[in-house]
């Protein structure tokens, strides 16, 4: 009978050996050797025993740092890149507890990492989310008997009225486009991308010759959608493309940007330019400006990644690429 996925394997090695049977674990996805046996039966028994408790940990001694490292290896790999990067960043605010035994960390200590981080609701929420992940993982491993993270609180997401950027505000952004990260706001305003879509956009999916980009997430209609590069931001895209070291169009310290980092940059720009907007309001502004300029409704839906009755199959011919380009260029300023 075939073993379950990631259960591991038992294989006989060639030649004369005292223990010719090698046992490899499957949890890491790398088939690491975990032992050798004289017979196949013994090897299967060792593999079964390993899968009962595959990680060699002392549950009463494991520290926060050790649990976090194990969680990164065993559980975080199942999360999306953006989410995983955000939680990694959140751990920096918890590292003061890194040498404490995990089963001795109390709710008030977890809460203090949130209250003392000195950051806004986004970072606070990421820290709270991380403690939840670690608690559930610790429960799986019988390290703790309850989730202290259930008692944690963080600042709520502020209510917004989805105010679009005014023409005066967009002009001010252009006047200050050389300030760090202002180019990203202009990129949003002329593409309709979400934060996660901007962060995930690789230079391999940017065609400078054709002046198009392929990206997008979240919905079936939004995934891998084609966006013509508006002539107003062509130089921004080209500069980011040429400077990229990580393979992503927007990066930080030559590494992939994460959402928590970006929201901090956003807050700094809003404060410096005396504006009060959320990143998602760029997306609302993009759609509003297309609509006001008289863009085709089907093209608007394609550009936004929304399902449209007139969209049909998502096959981009030269004709409909140019149609998208004509519509996006209706945004004149």
C-alpha positions in Angstrom: 0.0 0.0 0.0 1.3 3.4 -0.9 2.3 5.7 2.0 0.5 9.1 2.4 2.1 12.2 1.0 5.0 13.5 3.1 5.1 10.3 5.1 8.6 9.4 4.0 10.3 6.5 2.2 12.3 3.3 2.9 14.9 2.3 0.3 17.5 -0.4 0.1 21.1 0.7 -0.6 23.4 -1.2 -2.9 26.4 -3.2 -1.8 27.1 -5.2 1.4 26.1 -3.2 4.4 25.2 -4.0 8.0 22.2 -1.7 7.8 21.3 -1.5 4.1 17.9 0.1 4.6 17.8 3.9 4.6 14.8 5.8 6.1 14.0 9.3 4.7 11.5 11.6 6.3 9.0 13.4 4.0 7.8 16.3 6.2 10.3 18.8 4.9 9.7 17.9 1.3 13.4 17.3 0.9 13.6 13.5 1.8 16.3 13.9 4.5 17.8 10.7 5.9 16.7 10.0 9.5 18.2 6.6 10.1 19.3 3.1 8.8 18.0 -0.4 9.5 19.1 -4.0 9.0 15.7 -5.1 7.6 12.9 -3.6 5.7 10.5 -4.4 8.6 12.7 -2.6 11.1 13.0 0.4 8.7 9.2 0.7 8.3 8.8 0.5 12.1 11.3 3.4 12.5 9.5 5.4 9.9 6.2 4.9 11.6 7.6 5.8 15.0 9.1 9.0 13.5 5.8 10.0 12.0 4.1 9.7 15.4 6.4 12.4 16.6 8.5 13.7 13.7 10.2 16.6 15.4 12.8 16.0 18.0 11.8 18.6 20.6 11.5 18.7 24.4 8.0 20.2 24.8 8.7 21.6 28.3 11.9 23.3 27.2 11.3 24.7 23.7 11.8 28.5 23.5 9.8 31.0 21.5 12.7 31.3 19.1 12.9 27.5 18.6 9.2 27.3 18.1 9.2 30.2 15.6 12.0 28.6 13.6 10.2 25.2 13.6 6.9 26.9 12.6 8.7 28.7 9.7 10.0 25.4 8.5 6.8 23.3 9.0 3.8 25.6 8.7 4.7 29.0 7.3 5.6 27.3 3.9 1.8 26.8 3.4 1.1 30.5 3.6 1.3 33.0 0.8 4.5 35.0 0.2 3.1 38.3 1.4 1.5 36.8 4.5 4.7 34.9 5.4 6.8 38.0 5.0 4.4 40.1 7.1 4.6 37.5 9.9 8.4 37.4 9.8 8.5 41.1 10.1 6.0 40.9 13.0 8.3 38.6 14.9 10.9 41.3 15.3 8.5 42.9 17.8 8.3 39.7 19.8 12.0 38.9 19.8 12.5 40.3 23.3 10.8 37.1 24.5 12.8 34.8 22.2 14.7 32.9 25.0 11.7 32.3 27.2 10.2 28.8 27.3 7.1 29.0 25.2 4.8 27.3 27.7 5.7 30.0 30.2 4.8 33.0 28.1 1.6 34.6 29.4 -1.1 36.6 27.6 0.0 39.9 29.1 3.5 39.4 27.7 2.1 38.7 24.3 -0.2 41.8 24.6 2.8 43.9 25.6 4.5 43.1 22.3 1.5 44.6 20.5 1.0 47.6 22.8 4.7 48.6 22.8 5.4 48.1 19.1 4.8 51.8 18.4 3.1 51.0 15.1 -0.3 51.3 13.6 -3.2 48.8 13.3 -1.6 46.9 10.4 1.6 45.9 12.3 -0.4 45.3 15.5 -2.7 43.0 13.6 0.2 41.1 12.2 1.7 40.6 15.6 -1.6 39.3 17.0 -1.9 37.1 14.0 1.6 35.7 14.5 0.8 34.8 18.2 -2.3 33.0 17.0 -0.3 30.9 14.5 2.4 30.0 17.1 -0.2 29.1 19.7 -2.1 26.8 17.4 1.2 25.1 16.4 2.2 24.8 20.0 -1.2 23.1 20.7 -0.5 20.6 17.9 2.8 19.7 19.6 1.4 19.5 23.1 3.6 22.3 24.3 0.6 24.3 25.6 -2.9 23.3 26.7 -4.6 26.6 25.8 -4.3 29.5 23.3 -3.3 32.6 25.3 -3.5 34.5 22.0 -7.3 34.3 22.2 -7.2 37.1 24.7 -5.1 39.5 22.6 -6.4 42.8 21.2 -5.1 45.3 18.6 -6.2 48.6 17.2 -9.1 48.1 14.8 -8.9 49.0 11.1 -10.0 52.6 10.9 -13.3 53.2 9.0 -12.8 54.9 5.7 -15.2 56.5 3.3 -13.2 55.5 0.2 -12.4 59.1 -0.8 -10.8 59.2 -4.2 -7.7 61.4 -4.9 -8.4 64.8 -6.2 -6.7 66.2 -9.3 -4.9 68.6 -7.1 -3.5 65.8 -4.9 -2.4 63.8 -8.0 -0.6 66.9 -9.3 1.1 67.2 -5.9 2.3 63.6 -6.1 3.8 64.3 -9.5 5.5 67.4 -8.1 7.0 65.2 -5.4 7.6 62.0 -7.4 11.3 62.0 -6.4 10.4 61.4 -2.7 10.9 57.8 -1.7 7.9 55.6 -2.6 5.8 58.4 -4.1 6.4 56.6 -7.4 4.5 53.6 -6.0 1.4 55.7 -5.3 1.5 57.0 -8.9 1.9 53.4 -10.1 -1.3 52.5 -8.2 -3.2 55.4 -9.6 -2.5 54.5 -13.2 -2.8 50.7 -12.9 -5.6 49.9 -10.4 -3.4 47.3 -8.7 -3.9 46.2 -5.2 -1.0 46.2 -2.7 -0.5 42.4 -2.9 -0.5 42.6 -6.7 2.1 45.3 -6.8 4.3 43.4 -4.3 4.0 40.2 -6.3 4.7 41.8 -9.7 8.0 40.3 -11.1 10.1 42.0 -13.7 9.7 38.8 -15.8 6.1 39.8 -16.2 6.9 43.3 -17.3 7.4 43.8 -21.1 9.1 47.1 -21.6 9.0 46.7 -25.4 5.3 46.0 -25.6 4.6 48.4 -22.6 2.5 45.8 -20.8 2.4 44.0 -17.5 0.8 40.7 -16.5 -0.2 40.2 -12.9 -3.1 40.2 -10.5 -4.5 38.1 -7.7 -7.6 37.5 -5.6 -10.3 36.6 -8.1 -10.5 34.3 -11.2 -11.1 37.4 -13.4 -8.2 39.3 -11.7 -5.5 36.7 -11.9 -2.8 37.1 -14.6 -4.6 40.0 -16.2 -2.9 42.2 -18.7 -2.4 45.9 -18.0 -1.0 48.3 -20.6 1.6 50.6 -19.0 0.2 54.1 -19.0 2.5 56.5 -20.8 2.6 58.7 -17.6 4.2 56.0 -15.5 6.4 54.4 -18.2 9.6 56.0 -16.9 8.7 54.9 -13.3 8.3 51.3 -14.4 11.4 51.4 -16.5 13.5 52.8 -13.6 12.2 50.2 -11.2 12.8 47.5 -13.7 16.4 48.5 -14.3 17.2 48.8 -10.6 15.6 45.6 -9.5 18.0 43.1 -7.8 15.4 40.7 -6.4 13.4 40.0 -9.5 10.4 42.1 -8.2 9.5 45.4 -9.7 9.1 47.0 -6.3 11.6 45.9 -3.7 13.2 47.0 -0.4 16.9 46.6 0.4 17.2 44.4 -2.7 14.7 42.0 -1.3 11.0 41.3 -1.9 8.9 44.0 -0.2 6.2 43.0 2.3 2.9 44.6 3.0 3.7 45.7 6.6 6.8 47.5 5.4 4.9 49.2 2.6 2.1 50.4 4.8 4.7 52.1 7.0 6.1 53.9 3.9 2.6 54.8 2.8 1.9 56.4 6.2 5.1 58.5 6.0 4.2 59.8 2.6 0.6 60.7 3.6 2.0 62.6 6.6 4.7 64.4 4.6 2.2 65.5 1.9 -0.7 66.2 4.3 -3.0 63.7 2.7 -5.4 61.2 4.2 -5.9 58.2 2.0 -5.6 54.4 2.1 -3.7 52.4 -0.6 -7.0 50.9 -1.8 -8.4 54.3 -2.5 -5.9 54.5 -5.4 -7.8 51.6 -7.0 -11.1 53.4 -6.5 -9.6 56.6 -8.0 -8.3 54.6 -11.0 -11.8 53.2 -11.7 -13.5 56.6 -11.1 -11.1 58.4 -13.5 -11.6 55.8 -16.2 -15.4 56.1 -15.9 -15.3 59.9 -15.9 -13.1 59.8 -19.1 -15.7 57.7 -20.9 -13.8 54.4 -20.9 -15.5 51.3 -22.2 -17.3 49.4 -19.4 -15.9 46.0 -20.5 -12.4 47.4 -20.6 -12.8 48.9 -17.2 -13.8 45.5 -15.8 -10.8 43.8 -17.5 -8.4 46.4 -16.2 -9.8 46.2 -12.7 -9.9 42.4 -12.7 -13.7 42.2 -12.3 -15.9 39.7 -14.0 -17.8 41.1 -16.9 -20.6 39.6 -19.0 -18.9 41.0 -22.1 -15.4 39.8 -21.2 -15.6 36.3 -22.6 -12.4 34.2 -22.5 -9.3 35.8 -21.1 -7.3 35.6 -24.3 -5.6 38.8 -25.2 -5.3 39.4 -28.9 -3.4 42.4 -30.4 -6.8 44.0 -31.0 -8.0 43.9 -27.4 -4.6 44.8 -26.0 -4.7 48.0 -28.1 -8.3 48.6 -27.0 -7.2 48.4 -23.3 -4.3 50.7 -24.1 -6.6 53.3 -25.8 -9.0 53.2 -22.8 -6.3 53.5 -20.1 -4.7 56.4 -21.9 -8.1 58.3 -21.6 -6.7 59.2 -18.1 -5.0 62.3 -19.3 -3.5 63.8 -16.2 
